[in-house]
Amino acid sequence: MLDADKQRSSSPWIAEAEPKVTVRVAANPEECLSQVRELATGHDFVVGDGPAGLDDISRTLLLLADRAFLPISPSILDLRSVQQATAILRYAQGINGGRPHGCLILNKMRTRDTISRELRAAARGLGVAVPDRIIRDLQAYRDAAQQGTVVARMLRKGEAAAQEIDAIFSELVPQVQFPRLRKNLSKEVLNG
């Protein structure tokens, strides 16, 4: 996992939640390139967390990526930001022969919220894939970060959120099998 976001919030969270994941940080495009190359030599997947803005690090990550997942929350400000990000995505695709495959992730959605419904309709008009599955605005996601864990390990409290994550990953990368950590944890609890 490469944390290239200026906030540096994902790297300590991932390191705490799953110490087996290799975590690196990058503060500029050059570090981003060297870290991605190094991580790619020893790992099947490298996940990059980039800044929300359209700075040079974001552009670098898009140029290096095979897939670009752009989270968007129900807000006019997010919609405007994603419109700019999709322009940069198309730029990267033009340089890299169609790569990265881009996808908008509808995040923090509320089922009975007018702006959430409007965002869903508007997102499809941006010319970027939008999965059928969404990530709802659930307390479990905030609790997981606060507790230094992931929703799949929160048992009943995180069950609905964990099901959402499983469903969206199955839709986004269907060729990859993601074992449910919750099932593995349950076996450890029963056996231990």
C-alpha positions as a Markdown table, in Angstrom:
| # | Residue | x | y | z |
|---|---|---|---|---|
| 1 | Met | 0.0 | 0.0 | 0.0 |
| 2 | Leu | 1.4 | 3.4 | -1.0 |
| 3 | Asp | 0.1 | 6.4 | 0.9 |
| 4 | Ala | 0.7 | 9.4 | -1.3 |
| 5 | Asp | -2.1 | 11.5 | 0.3 |
| 6 | Lys | -0.8 | 14.5 | 2.3 |
| 7 | Gln | -3.1 | 13.6 | 5.2 |
| 8 | Arg | -1.2 | 10.3 | 5.7 |
| 9 | Ser | -4.3 | 8.8 | 7.3 |
| 10 | Ser | -4.5 | 5.4 | 5.4 |
| 11 | Ser | -0.9 | 4.3 | 6.1 |
| 12 | Pro | -1.1 | 4.2 | 10.0 |
| 13 | Trp | -4.6 | 2.8 | 9.8 |
| 14 | Ile | -3.6 | -0.1 | 7.5 |
| 15 | Ala | -0.4 | -0.7 | 9.5 |
| 16 | Glu | -2.5 | -1.0 | 12.6 |
| 17 | Ala | -5.3 | -3.0 | 11.1 |
| 18 | Glu | -3.1 | -5.5 | 9.2 |
| 19 | Pro | 0.6 | -5.4 | 10.0 |
| 20 | Lys | 1.3 | -8.0 | 7.3 |
| 21 | Val | 0.6 | -5.4 | 4.6 |
| 22 | Thr | 3.7 | -3.6 | 3.3 |
| 23 | Val | 3.0 | 0.1 | 3.7 |
| 24 | Arg | 5.1 | 2.9 | 2.2 |
| 25 | Val | 4.6 | 6.7 | 1.8 |
| 26 | Ala | 5.5 | 9.1 | -1.0 |
| 27 | Ala | 5.7 | 12.9 | -0.8 |
| 28 | Asn | 6.4 | 13.7 | -4.4 |
| 29 | Pro | 6.0 | 12.2 | -7.9 |
| 30 | Glu | 9.6 | 10.9 | -7.9 |
| 31 | Glu | 9.1 | 9.0 | -4.7 |
| 32 | Cys | 5.7 | 7.8 | -5.9 |
| 33 | Leu | 7.3 | 6.3 | -9.0 |
| 34 | Ser | 10.2 | 4.6 | -7.2 |
| 35 | Gln | 7.9 | 3.2 | -4.4 |
| 36 | Val | 5.4 | 1.8 | -6.9 |
| 37 | Arg | 8.2 | 0.1 | -8.9 |
| 38 | Glu | 9.7 | -1.3 | -5.7 |
| 39 | Leu | 6.4 | -2.5 | -4.3 |
| 40 | Ala | 5.3 | -4.0 | -7.6 |
| 41 | Thr | 8.3 | -6.3 | -7.7 |
| 42 | Gly | 7.3 | -8.2 | -4.6 |
| 43 | His | 3.5 | -7.9 | -4.5 |
| 44 | Asp | 0.5 | -9.0 | -6.6 |
| 45 | Phe | -1.4 | -5.8 | -5.9 |
| 46 | Val | -0.2 | -2.3 | -5.1 |
| 47 | Val | -2.9 | 0.1 | -3.8 |
| 48 | Gly | -2.2 | 3.8 | -4.0 |
| 49 | Asp | -4.0 | 6.3 | -1.9 |
| 50 | Gly | -3.6 | 9.7 | -3.6 |
| 51 | Pro | -4.7 | 13.2 | -2.8 |
| 52 | Ala | -8.1 | 14.3 | -3.7 |
| 53 | Gly | -6.8 | 17.2 | -5.7 |
| 54 | Leu | -5.3 | 17.1 | -9.2 |
| 55 | Asp | -1.7 | 17.7 | -8.2 |
| 56 | Asp | 1.4 | 16.0 | -9.7 |
| 57 | Ile | 1.2 | 13.1 | -7.3 |
| 58 | Ser | -2.4 | 12.3 | -8.4 |
| 59 | Arg | -1.4 | 12.5 | -12.1 |
| 60 | Thr | 1.6 | 10.2 | -11.4 |
| 61 | Leu | -0.6 | 7.6 | -9.7 |
| 62 | Leu | -3.0 | 7.7 | -12.6 |
| 63 | Leu | -0.2 | 7.2 | -15.1 |
| 64 | Leu | 1.1 | 4.2 | -13.1 |
| 65 | Ala | -2.2 | 2.6 | -12.4 |
| 66 | Asp | -4.0 | -0.3 | -14.1 |
| 67 | Arg | -7.2 | 0.7 | -12.3 |
| 68 | Ala | -8.3 | 4.0 | -10.8 |
| 69 | Phe | -11.1 | 4.0 | -8.2 |
| 70 | Leu | -12.4 | 7.5 | -7.6 |
| 71 | Pro | -14.6 | 7.8 | -4.5 |
| 72 | Ile | -17.3 | 10.4 | -4.7 |
| 73 | Ser | -19.6 | 11.5 | -1.9 |
| 74 | Pro | -23.0 | 13.1 | -2.3 |
| 75 | Ser | -21.9 | 16.7 | -2.5 |
| 76 | Ile | -21.8 | 19.2 | -5.3 |
| 77 | Leu | -18.2 | 19.9 | -4.4 |
| 78 | Asp | -17.3 | 16.3 | -4.8 |
| 79 | Leu | -19.1 | 16.1 | -8.1 |
| 80 | Arg | -17.1 | 19.1 | -9.4 |
| 81 | Ser | -13.8 | 17.6 | -8.2 |
| 82 | Val | -14.6 | 14.3 | -9.8 |
| 83 | Gln | -15.4 | 16.0 | -13.1 |
| 84 | Gln | -11.8 | 17.4 | -13.0 |
| 85 | Ala | -10.4 | 14.0 | -12.0 |
| 86 | Thr | -12.1 | 12.3 | -14.9 |
| 87 | Ala | -10.5 | 14.8 | -17.3 |
| 88 | Ile | -7.1 | 13.8 | -15.9 |
| 89 | Leu | -8.1 | 10.1 | -16.1 |
| 90 | Arg | -8.8 | 10.5 | -19.8 |
| 91 | Tyr | -5.5 | 12.2 | -20.2 |
| 92 | Ala | -3.7 | 9.2 | -18.6 |
| 93 | Gln | -5.7 | 6.8 | -20.7 |
| 94 | Gly | -4.7 | 8.6 | -23.8 |
| 95 | Ile | -1.0 | 8.3 | -22.9 |
| 96 | Asn | -1.3 | 4.7 | -21.7 |
| 97 | Gly | -3.4 | 3.2 | -24.5 |
| 98 | Gly | -6.6 | 3.1 | -22.4 |
| 99 | Arg | -5.1 | 2.4 | -19.1 |
| 100 | Pro | -6.1 | 2.9 | -16.2 |
| 101 | His | -9.6 | 1.6 | -16.2 |
| 102 | Gly | -11.5 | 4.2 | -14.3 |
| 103 | Cys | -14.5 | 3.7 | -12.0 |
| 104 | Leu | -16.4 | 6.0 | -9.7 |
| 105 | Ile | -17.2 | 4.6 | -6.3 |
| 106 | Leu | -20.4 | 6.1 | -4.8 |
| 107 | Asn | -19.4 | 6.7 | -1.2 |
| 108 | Lys | -21.2 | 7.8 | 2.0 |
| 109 | Met | -24.5 | 7.4 | 0.2 |
| 110 | Arg | -27.8 | 7.7 | 2.0 |
| 111 | Thr | -30.8 | 5.7 | 0.7 |
| 112 | Arg | -33.4 | 8.4 | 1.4 |
| 113 | Asp | -31.3 | 11.5 | 0.5 |
| 114 | Thr | -32.2 | 13.6 | -2.6 |
| 115 | Ile | -28.6 | 14.6 | -3.3 |
| 116 | Ser | -27.5 | 10.9 | -3.1 |
| 117 | Arg | -30.1 | 10.0 | -5.8 |
| 118 | Glu | -29.1 | 13.0 | -7.9 |
| 119 | Leu | -25.4 | 12.1 | -7.6 |
| 120 | Arg | -26.1 | 8.6 | -8.7 |
| 121 | Ala | -27.8 | 9.9 | -11.9 |
| 122 | Ala | -25.1 | 12.6 | -12.5 |
| 123 | Ala | -22.2 | 10.2 | -12.0 |
| 124 | Arg | -23.3 | 8.0 | -14.9 |
| 125 | Gly | -23.1 | 11.0 | -17.2 |
| 126 | Leu | -19.4 | 11.6 | -16.6 |
| 127 | Gly | -18.4 | 8.9 | -19.0 |
| 128 | Val | -16.7 | 6.7 | -16.4 |
| 129 | Ala | -17.9 | 3.3 | -15.1 |
| 130 | Val | -20.1 | 3.4 | -12.0 |
| 131 | Pro | -20.7 | 0.1 | -10.2 |
| 132 | Asp | -24.2 | -0.9 | -9.3 |
| 133 | Arg | -23.1 | -1.3 | -5.7 |
| 134 | Ile | -22.6 | 1.6 | -3.4 |
| 135 | Ile | -21.0 | 2.3 | 0.0 |
| 136 | Arg | -23.5 | 3.7 | 2.4 |
| 137 | Asp | -22.9 | 6.2 | 5.1 |
| 138 | Leu | -22.6 | 3.7 | 8.0 |
| 139 | Gln | -21.2 | 4.3 | 11.4 |
| 140 | Ala | -19.3 | 1.1 | 11.2 |
| 141 | Tyr | -16.8 | 2.6 | 8.7 |
| 142 | Arg | -16.0 | 5.4 | 11.1 |
| 143 | Asp | -15.8 | 3.1 | 14.1 |
| 144 | Ala | -13.4 | 0.7 | 12.2 |
| 145 | Ala | -10.9 | 3.5 | 11.5 |
| 146 | Gln | -11.1 | 4.8 | 15.1 |
| 147 | Gln | -10.5 | 1.3 | 16.4 |
| 148 | Gly | -7.6 | 0.6 | 14.0 |
| 149 | Thr | -9.4 | -2.3 | 12.3 |
| 150 | Val | -11.6 | -3.0 | 9.3 |
| 151 | Val | -15.4 | -3.6 | 9.2 |
| 152 | Ala | -14.9 | -7.3 | 8.4 |
| 153 | Arg | -13.4 | -7.8 | 11.8 |
| 154 | Met | -16.1 | -6.0 | 13.7 |
| 155 | Leu | -18.4 | -9.1 | 13.8 |
| 156 | Arg | -22.1 | -8.1 | 14.1 |
| 157 | Lys | -21.5 | -4.4 | 14.4 |
| 158 | Gly | -19.7 | -4.3 | 11.0 |
| 159 | Glu | -21.7 | -7.0 | 9.2 |
| 160 | Ala | -23.7 | -4.8 | 6.9 |
| 161 | Ala | -20.6 | -2.7 | 6.0 |
| 162 | Ala | -18.5 | -5.8 | 5.4 |
| 163 | Gln | -21.2 | -7.2 | 3.1 |
| 164 | Glu | -21.1 | -3.9 | 1.1 |
| 165 | Ile | -17.4 | -4.1 | 0.8 |
| 166 | Asp | -17.5 | -7.7 | -0.3 |
| 167 | Ala | -20.2 | -6.9 | -2.9 |
| 168 | Ile | -18.4 | -3.9 | -4.4 |
| 169 | Phe | -15.1 | -5.7 | -4.6 |
| 170 | Ser | -16.7 | -8.7 | -6.3 |
| 171 | Glu | -18.2 | -6.3 | -8.8 |
| 172 | Leu | -15.0 | -4.2 | -9.3 |
| 173 | Val | -12.5 | -7.1 | -9.6 |
| 174 | Pro | -14.6 | -10.3 | -10.2 |
| 175 | Gln | -11.6 | -12.3 | -11.3 |
| 176 | Val | -9.9 | -12.0 | -7.8 |
| 177 | Gln | -11.1 | -14.1 | -4.9 |
| 178 | Phe | -11.1 | -12.0 | -1.6 |
| 179 | Pro | -11.3 | -14.3 | 1.4 |
| 180 | Arg | -13.6 | -13.1 | 4.1 |
| 181 | Leu | -11.4 | -12.1 | 7.1 |
| 182 | Arg | -14.5 | -12.4 | 9.3 |
| 183 | Lys | -14.8 | -16.1 | 8.5 |
| 184 | Asn | -11.1 | -16.6 | 9.2 |
| 185 | Leu | -11.4 | -14.7 | 12.5 |
| 186 | Ser | -14.5 | -16.7 | 13.6 |
| 187 | Lys | -12.5 | -20.0 | 13.1 |
| 188 | Glu | -9.6 | -18.6 | 15.1 |
| 189 | Val | -12.0 | -17.6 | 17.9 |
| 190 | Leu | -13.7 | -21.0 | 17.9 |
| 191 | Asn | -10.4 | -22.9 | 17.8 |
| 192 | Gly | -8.6 | -20.7 | 20.3 |
